[in-house]
Amino acid sequence: MASKGKRRMKKDPRLSMMKQLEELQNQMLQAQTSLEEETVTASAGGGAVVVEMTGTQELRSIKISPEVVDPEDVEMLEDLIVAAFKEAQAKAQALAQSKLGPLTGGIDIPGLF
């Protein structure tokens, strides 16, 4: 005689995984949108050159103090701009890591940061 108990339906683990992936994708999109809106600022030469960049590493602005614009020493100004840009880029990468890192569980995904 067969038992007349309720049939137990097994949950498909693939559906659960798909739901988790969809949720992760939504969280990633929200984090990326947030990074587009947030900015970091970096300076060089004691504030002579200030660079503003978004969390997605889009350059927003460069401010140069008139005192450092010396036609006889353009190379110094170029160096200050590069230094400020690199610092802003490092800050933007750190910001992206702080927003997206927890979502990837520490996995390094090329091109993500």
Contact map, one row per residue, 1 for C-alpha under 8 A:
11100000000000000000000000000000000000000000000000000000000000000000000000000000000000000000000000000000000000000
11110000000000000000000000000000000000000000000000000000000000000000000000000000000000000000000000000000000000000
11111000000000000000000000000000000000000000000000000000000000000000000000000000000000000000000000000000000000000
01111100000000000000000000000000000000000000000000000000000000000000000000000000000000000000000000000000000000000
00111110000000000000000000000000000000000000000000000000000000000000000000000000000000000000000000000000000000000
00011111000000000000000000000000000000000000000000000000000000000000000000000000000000000000000000000000000000000
00001111100000000000000000000000000000000000000000000000000000000000000000000000000000000000000000000000000000000
00000111110000000000000000000000000000000000000000000000000000000000000000000000000000000000000000000000000000000
00000011111000000000000000000000000000000000000000000000000000000000000000000000000000000000000000000000000000000
00000001111100000000000000000000000000000000000000000000000000000000000000000000000000000000000000000000000000000
00000000111110100000000000000000000000000000000000000000000000000000000000000000000000000000000000000000000000000
00000000011111110000000000000000000000000000000000000000000000000000000000000000000000000000000000000000000000000
00000000001111111000000000000000000000000000000000000000000000000000000000000000000000000000000000000000000000000
00000000000111111100000000000000000000000000000000000000000000000000000000000000000000000000000000000000000000000
00000000001111111110000000000000000000000000000000000000000000000000000000000000000000000000000000000000000000000
00000000000111111111000000000000000000000000000000000000000000000000000000000000000000000000000000000000000000000
00000000000011111111100000000000000000000000000000000000000000000000000000000000000000000000000000000000000000000
00000000000001111111110000000000000000000000000000000000000000000000000000000000000000000000000000000000000000000
00000000000000111111111000000000000000000000000000000000000000000000000000000000000000000000000000000000000000000
00000000000000011111111100000000000000000000000000000000000000000000000000000000000000000000000000000000000000000
00000000000000001111111110000000000000000000000000000000000000000000000000000000000000000000000000000000000000000
00000000000000000111111111000000000000000000000000000000000000000000000000000000000000000000000000000000000000000
00000000000000000011111111100000000000000000000000000000000000000000000000000000000000000000000000000000000000000
00000000000000000001111111110000000000000000000000000000000000000000000000000000000000000000000000000010000000000
00000000000000000000111111111000000000000000000000000000000000000000000000000000000000000000000000000000000000000
00000000000000000000011111111100000000000000000000000000000000000000000000000000000000000000000000000000000000000
00000000000000000000001111111110000000000000000000000000000000000000000000000000000000000000000000000010000000000
00000000000000000000000111111111000000000000000000000000000000000000000000000000000000000000000000010010000000000
00000000000000000000000011111111100000000000000000000000000000000000000000000000000000000000000000000000000000000
00000000000000000000000001111111110000000000000000000000000000000000000000000000000000000000000000000000000000000
00000000000000000000000000111111111000000000000000000000000000000000000000000000000000000000000000110000000000000
00000000000000000000000000011111111100000000000000000001000000000000000000000000000000000000000000010000000000000
00000000000000000000000000001111111110000000000000000000000000000000000000000000000000000000000000000000000000000
00000000000000000000000000000111111111000000000000000000000000000000000000000000000000000000000000000000000000000
00000000000000000000000000000011111111100000000000000111000000000000000000000000000000000000001100100000000000000
00000000000000000000000000000001111111100000000000000111000000000000000000000000000000000000000000000000000000000
00000000000000000000000000000000111111100000000000000110000000000000000000000000000000000000000000000000000000000
00000000000000000000000000000000011111110000000000000110000000000000000000000000000000000000000000000000000000000
00000000000000000000000000000000001111111000000000011110000000000000000000000000000000000001000000000000000000000
00000000000000000000000000000000000001111100000000011110000000000000000000000000000000010011000000000000000000000
00000000000000000000000000000000000000111110000001111000000000000000000000000000000000010000000000000000000000000
00000000000000000000000000000000000000011111000001110000000000000000000000000000000110110010000000000000000000000
00000000000000000000000000000000000000001111111111100000000000000000000000000000001100110000000000000000000000000
00000000000000000000000000000000000000000111111111000000000000000000000000000001101100000000000000000000000000000
00000000000000000000000000000000000000000011111110000000000000000000000000000001000000000000000000000000000000000
00000000000000000000000000000000000000000011111110000000000000000000000000000000000000000000000000000000000000000
00000000000000000000000000000000000000000011111111000000000000001000000000000000000000000000000000000000000000000
00000000000000000000000000000000000000000011111111000000000000111011000000000001000000000000000000000000000000000
00000000000000000000000000000000000000000011111111100000000001111000000000000001100100000000000000000000000000000
00000000000000000000000000000000000000001111001111110000000001110000000000000000100100000000000000000000000000000
00000000000000000000000000000000000000001110000011111000001111100000000000000000100110010000000000000000000000000
00000000000000000000000000000000000000111100000001111100001111000000000000000000000000010000000000000000000000000
00000000000000000000000000000000000000111000000000111111111110000000000000000000000000011001000000000000000000000
00000000000000000000000000000000001111110000000000011111111100000000000000000000000000000001000000000000000000000
00000000000000000000000000000000001111110000000000001111110000000000000000000000000000000001101100000000000000000
00000000000000000000000000000001001100000000000000001111110000000000000000000000000000000001100100000000000000000
00000000000000000000000000000000000000000000000000001111111000000000000000000000000000001001100000000000000000000
00000000000000000000000000000000000000000000000000001111111100000000000000000000000000000000000000000000000000000
00000000000000000000000000000000000000000000000000111100111110000000000000000000000000000000000000000000000000000
00000000000000000000000000000000000000000000000000111100011111000000000000000000000000000000000000000000000000000
00000000000000000000000000000000000000000000000000111000001111100000000000000000000000000000000000000000000000000
00000000000000000000000000000000000000000000000011110000000111110000000000000000000000000000000000000000000000000
00000000000000000000000000000000000000000000000111100000000011111000000000000000000000000000000000000000000000000
00000000000000000000000000000000000000000000000111000000000001111101100000000000000000000000000000000000000000000
00000000000000000000000000000000000000000000001110000000000000111111100000000000000000000000000000000000000000000
00000000000000000000000000000000000000000000000000000000000000011111100000000000000000000000000000000000000000000
00000000000000000000000000000000000000000000000100000000000000001111110000000000000000000000000000000000000000000
00000000000000000000000000000000000000000000000100000000000000011111110000001000000000000000000000000000000000000
00000000000000000000000000000000000000000000000000000000000000011111111011001000000000000000000000000000000000000
00000000000000000000000000000000000000000000000000000000000000000011111111001000000000000000000000000000000000000
00000000000000000000000000000000000000000000000000000000000000000000111111000000000000000000000000000000000000000
00000000000000000000000000000000000000000000000000000000000000000000011111000000000000000000000000000000000000000
00000000000000000000000000000000000000000000000000000000000000000000111111111000000000000000000000000000000000000
00000000000000000000000000000000000000000000000000000000000000000000111111111100000000000000000000000000000000000
00000000000000000000000000000000000000000000000000000000000000000000000011111110000000000000000000000000000000000
00000000000000000000000000000000000000000000000000000000000000000000000011111111000000000000000000000000000000000
00000000000000000000000000000000000000000000000000000000000000000001110011111111100000000000000000000000000000000
00000000000000000000000000000000000000000000000000000000000000000000000001111111110000000000000000000000000000000
00000000000000000000000000000000000000000000000000000000000000000000000000111111111000000000000000000000000000000
00000000000000000000000000000000000000000001100110000000000000000000000000011111111100000000000000000000000000000
00000000000000000000000000000000000000000001000011100000000000000000000000001111111110000000000000000000000000000
00000000000000000000000000000000000000000000000000000000000000000000000000000111111111000000000000000000000000000
00000000000000000000000000000000000000000011000000000000000000000000000000000011111111100000000000000000000000000
00000000000000000000000000000000000000000111000011100000000000000000000000000001111111110000000000000000000000000
00000000000000000000000000000000000000000100000000100000000000000000000000000000111111111000000000000000000000000
00000000000000000000000000000000000000000000000000000000000000000000000000000000011111111100000000000000000000000
00000000000000000000000000000000000000000110000000000000000000000000000000000000001111111110000000000000000000000
00000000000000000000000000000000000000011110000000111000000000000000000000000000000111111111000000000000000000000
00000000000000000000000000000000000000000000000000001000100000000000000000000000000011111111100000000000000000000
00000000000000000000000000000000000000000000000000000000000000000000000000000000000001111111110000000000000000000
00000000000000000000000000000000000000010100000000000000000000000000000000000000000000111111111000000000000000000
00000000000000000000000000000000000000110000000000001111100000000000000000000000000000011111111100000000000000000
00000000000000000000000000000000000000000000000000000011100000000000000000000000000000001111111110000000000000001
00000000000000000000000000000000000000000000000000000000000000000000000000000000000000000111111111000000000000000
00000000000000000000000000000000001000000000000000000010000000000000000000000000000000000011111111100000000000000
00000000000000000000000000000000001000000000000000000011000000000000000000000000000000000001111111111000000000001
00000000000000000000000000000000000000000000000000000000000000000000000000000000000000000000111111111000000000001
00000000000000000000000000000000000000000000000000000000000000000000000000000000000000000000011111111100000000000
00000000000000000000000000000010001000000000000000000000000000000000000000000000000000000000001111111110000000000
00000000000000000000000000010011000000000000000000000000000000000000000000000000000000000000000111111111000000001
00000000000000000000000000000000000000000000000000000000000000000000000000000000000000000000000111111111111000000
00000000000000000000000000000000000000000000000000000000000000000000000000000000000000000000000001111111110000000
00000000000000000000000100110000000000000000000000000000000000000000000000000000000000000000000000111111110000000
00000000000000000000000000000000000000000000000000000000000000000000000000000000000000000000000000011111111100000
00000000000000000000000000000000000000000000000000000000000000000000000000000000000000000000000000001111111000000
00000000000000000000000000000000000000000000000000000000000000000000000000000000000000000000000000001111111100000
00000000000000000000000000000000000000000000000000000000000000000000000000000000000000000000000000001001111110000
00000000000000000000000000000000000000000000000000000000000000000000000000000000000000000000000000000001011111000
00000000000000000000000000000000000000000000000000000000000000000000000000000000000000000000000000000000001111111
00000000000000000000000000000000000000000000000000000000000000000000000000000000000000000000000000000000000111111
00000000000000000000000000000000000000000000000000000000000000000000000000000000000000000000000000000000000011111
00000000000000000000000000000000000000000000000000000000000000000000000000000000000000000000000000000000000011111
00000000000000000000000000000000000000000000000000000000000000000000000000000000000000000000100110010000000011111
